[in-house]
Amino acid sequence: MELKILIEEADRFYKLGLLSDAEGKYRKIIEKYPDYYEAWLKMGNIFIRTDQLDAAVLAYETCTAQAPEDVRCWNNLALARVKQGVHTLDNGKSKVLVGTQAYMDLDEFQVKLIKILSSE
């Protein structure tokens, strides 16, 4: 009964876009019911939406371990890693001289990754 109420509250906040409130509820669910993979999936989604990519990867990895048959966990894990790649390339571009071959190579690969993200 308690789990059902927590899930309803968390899902309501999530659907309303109140991500901080939803995160708090999902954290409570995970503390009490760490094997409830849907909470890990939603936490990953919250982390993606708030640009906490490392946390999203960890949440989705937990999700895939608990529910390896749920394709959403795998797709979202891949998405989080692609987004990490885009950020990594952005960081790399900030370290090399604009206009150089190295910069253009990083930029070209970043554009490819962004195209992947935009087709989601």
N, C-alpha and C positions, 0 to 999 in steps of 0.2 A: 504494500500500500504506500509506504513512504517513498519508494523508488518511483512509483507512478506519479505521485504529486510533484516530486522534484523534476521529473522529465517534462511534465506538463508546463511547469513554471519556466524551466530553461528554454523549452521550445517556443513558448509564447514570447519571451524576451528576444530570442533569436529571430523569430519571424518579424518582430517589430523593429529590428535593427538596433536593439539596445544590447550591443555586443558585450560591453563591460558587465552588465547585469547577467547576461546569458553565460558568460565565462565563469562568473562566480558560482552560478548554479551547477554548471557542468563540472566544475572543480569539486563541488560537494558530492556530486554523483560519483566521480572518479575516486574520491577518498573512501567512500563507503562501498562502492561497487566497481573496483578497478577492472573487472572483466567485461564491463558493459561497453562494448566497442563503439556503439553509436555515439556515446559521449566523447570518445577520442576522435571520432570523425568530425563531429561538430566543433570540437576544440581546434582541430586542424583548420577547419574552415574559418573560424574566427581569427586564428593566427594569420592565415593567408590574407584575409581582408584588412588586417591591421599591420601588414608588412612585417610580421615576426616570423620570418621564413625558417630559421633554425628550429624554432618551437613547433612550427607546422610540420616539418619533416619528422620530428620526434613523435608527434601525435599520430601522424599517418603511419609511421613505422609500427607503432603500438597497435593501431587499427589493423594493419595487414597481418600482424602476428596473431591477433585474436580472431580475425575473420578473413582468412586468406581467400575465401571464395567471393568476397564482396568486391566487385570491380571498382566501386567508388573509392575505396581505400587506395587501391593501386593507381587509379587515374589521378587522384588528388596528390598522392605522393610524387608522382612524375611531374605534375604541374608545379608543385613547390620546388622541386629540384631544377626545373627549367627556369623558374623565376630567380632562383639563386644564381643560376648561370648568367642570366641577364645582368644581375647586380655585380657579379664577379667581373664580367667584361667591362661594365661601366667603370669599376674601380681600376681595372687595367688600363683603360683609355686615359684615365686621369694621371697615369704614371709615365706615359710616353708622349713624345712631341706630336702635336696635331699636324697632320699632313704627311707624316712619315708612312712608310709601308706597314710598319708595325701597327700604327694607329688604324690605318685603313683595313688591315686584316681583322683586328679586333672589332671594328665597327661593322664590317661585313658579316661576321659571324653573329654579332649581337642582333643585327637586323633579321637574320634567319630565325633566331630564337624568338624574337618578338612576333614574327609572322606565325610561328607555332602557337604562341599565346593568344594571338588575335583570332585564331580559328577555333578557339575553345568554345 
